[in-house]
Amino acid sequence: MFDYTGKVVAITGASSGLGKQMAEGYAGCGANLVLLARRVERLEASAREWEAKYGVQVLPVACDVTSTESIQNALAAIFLGAEESTYVTGQAIAVDGGFTCV
């Protein structure tokens, strides 16, 4: 398929459903992941599984997209050390000051 080795992909809504399926697909293509969702325990379980199965790095981040503070904390985790990234979101995220991830 595609080679995402060395890239970081951040996915919101990654604890279940389409977000989780997309995250595993990117992991299978070699991407390191930042998984974002409110249910961090589910993210942690997926992180352990995919790190072992695909040999990628996975950072689970608790994020409530209705909370500006939660989004700001998640963005700090995403951008820390990431040189080239792809961002896939399950919904739009708006942060005070006009920054929007879609």
Buried (B, 14 or more C-beta within 10 A) or exposed (E): EEEBEEBBBBBBBBBEEEBBEBBBBBBBBBBBBBBBBBEBEBBBEBBEEBBEEBEBBBBBBBBBBEEBEBBBBBBEBBEEEBEEBEBBBBEEBEBEEEEEBE
